[in-house]
């Protein structure tokens, strides 16, 4: 499991993230804007208040949190099986 160690807010609902393994990347969260709990992001000042939670996730108050693993995948373009070897499909033999 990865953890976000640094976050910087960029324009247009993008974040530059640094992870605990040193990997850096930019994630675009604009596709979430206005949907469900993300409606509160319409107030850009609220979006700008992002913090890193105790488990390395991103949090906005007590209302929103985003999983660091999903952010890592989004920032790196990797697939789940690339960082979680157990997800690799291995054929079973009868």
Helices and strands as residue ranges (DSSP letters): E 4-9, E 14-19, E 24-28, G 30-32, G 36-42, H 44-47, E 51-52, E 58-60, E 64-66, H 68-76, H 80-83, G 85-87
